[in-house]
Each structure stands twice: as structure tokens, then as C-alpha cells.
Amino acid sequence: MVTAAALRWSLVATPRRSRRRVLSLAISCLLPLIASADDYEGKTVASITFEPDRQPLTQQQLLDMLPIKIGQPLRSEDIRASIQRLYRTGEYADIAVDAALQNGNVNLRFITTASSFIGYI
């Protein structure tokens, strides 16, 4: 069992410089991973894909129901409306959207989890 005195000693014994280095390293590694929605807003949508490939609806049905269209500028309101429309079908338990910039355009990937239905036959 570790006593409170031993725990306090280990925190005091650690040099402040090494704590700062660890903190700055963690921040510098995480900053490139953080992107704001403003980075994607207004960029042209280059592609829309769905993951997994096997969906309850056909690719054309999915693309027709989405307010987001390939070749048009991306708007966050359209992302929100797209997720809501997909949920309204009742076919999905979870939906996430991944956006990636490539050559100034946005590639969208809808990551879905199909809902399961349990009932009487």
C-alpha cells in the first residue's frame, strides 16, 4: 500500500522542467489532430462515402435523401440535416461523419451502425 507521504514525495521529487516538457510534448502532438468546423465550411464536397459498404439502403437512395451534394459547398447545417434524415429512416442506431481535406476539397465519410430490431415473428 502506498502512503500519502510517498505519493507527495514522488510529486515533489519530479523536476518541474520535465513536467513542462511532457505537457508541451502532449500539446504539440494533439494540436494537429484538432480541427475546427470552420476549416471545412464552404469547401467543395468532393466525395460522399458510407462505411460499412453494406448499407440498409442503396447508395443512390442514400445520396438522394441527403441535402449535401457532391460539387456543392459544405455547410454545417447540411451535415446536421443529413444525420437527422438518416436517423428518421429508423435503419441506424449510430451515425458519425468524418471529414478530410484533400486538395482544397472535402471528402465526407458517414460511419453508420445499423439498428437491430427484435420482435415477434
C-alpha positions in Angstrom: 0.0 0.0 0.0 1.3 3.4 -1.0 1.1 6.1 1.7 0.1 9.7 1.2 3.6 10.8 2.2 5.2 8.6 -0.5 2.8 9.9 -3.1 3.5 13.5 -2.1 7.2 12.9 -2.2 7.1 11.5 -5.7 5.2 14.6 -7.0 7.7 16.9 -5.2 10.7 14.9 -6.4 9.8 15.3 -10.1 11.6 18.3 -11.5 9.2 21.0 -12.9 11.1 21.1 -16.2 10.4 17.5 -17.0 6.7 18.1 -16.2 6.7 21.1 -18.6 8.4 19.1 -21.3 5.8 16.3 -21.0 3.0 18.8 -21.1 4.4 20.6 -24.1 5.0 17.4 -25.9 1.5 16.2 -25.3 0.1 19.6 -26.5 2.3 19.6 -29.6 1.2 16.1 -30.5 -2.5 16.8 -30.1 -2.7 20.2 -31.8 -2.6 18.8 -35.4 -5.4 16.4 -34.6 -7.8 19.2 -33.5 -9.6 20.8 -36.5 -12.5 23.2 -36.3 -15.6 23.1 -38.4 -14.6 26.4 -39.9 -11.7 24.7 -41.7 -14.2 22.7 -43.7 -17.1 25.2 -44.0 -17.6 26.4 -47.6 -15.2 24.0 -49.2 -16.4 21.9 -52.1 -17.6 18.4 -51.4 -15.5 16.0 -53.5 -17.0 12.7 -52.4 -19.5 11.1 -50.0 -19.0 7.5 -48.9 -20.7 5.3 -46.4 -19.0 2.9 -44.0 -19.5 0.0 -43.8 -20.1 -0.6 -47.6 -23.2 -2.7 -46.9 -26.0 -0.3 -46.0 -29.7 -1.0 -45.5 -30.5 1.4 -48.4 -28.8 1.6 -51.8 -26.1 4.1 -52.4 -28.4 6.1 -54.7 -31.2 6.2 -52.2 -28.8 7.5 -49.5 -27.3 10.2 -51.8 -30.8 11.3 -52.9 -32.0 11.8 -49.4 -29.0 13.9 -48.2 -29.1 17.7 -48.5 -25.3 17.5 -49.1 -24.4 17.1 -52.7 -21.1 16.4 -54.4 -19.7 19.6 -56.1 -21.5 22.0 -53.7 -20.0 23.9 -50.8 -20.2 22.2 -47.4 -22.4 23.7 -44.7 -22.6 22.5 -41.1 -26.4 22.9 -41.3 -26.4 20.3 -44.1 -24.4 17.9 -42.1 -26.8 18.2 -39.2 -29.8 17.8 -41.5 -28.2 14.7 -43.2 -27.7 13.0 -39.9 -31.3 13.7 -38.9 -32.7 12.4 -42.2 -30.7 9.2 -41.9 -31.9 8.7 -38.3 -35.5 9.2 -39.4 -35.3 6.1 -41.6 -35.1 4.0 -38.5 -32.3 1.9 -40.0 -29.4 3.4 -38.0 -28.5 3.2 -34.3 -25.5 5.4 -34.6 -24.2 7.9 -37.3 -20.9 9.8 -37.3 -19.4 12.0 -40.0 -15.7 12.1 -40.8 -14.4 14.9 -43.0 -11.0 15.0 -44.6 -9.5 17.8 -46.7 -7.7 16.8 -49.9 -6.6 19.4 -52.5 -8.8 22.1 -51.0 -11.9 19.8 -51.2 -13.7 17.9 -48.6 -14.2 14.1 -48.6 -17.1 13.0 -46.4 -17.5 9.6 -44.8 -20.7 8.6 -43.0 -19.8 5.9 -40.4 -23.0 4.1 -39.5 -24.2 1.4 -37.2 -27.3 -0.4 -38.3 -30.1 -0.7 -35.8 -31.3 -4.1 -34.9 -34.9 -5.0 -34.5 -36.1 -7.6 -32.0 -39.7 -8.6 -32.2 -42.2 -11.4 -32.6 -42.4 -13.3 -35.9 
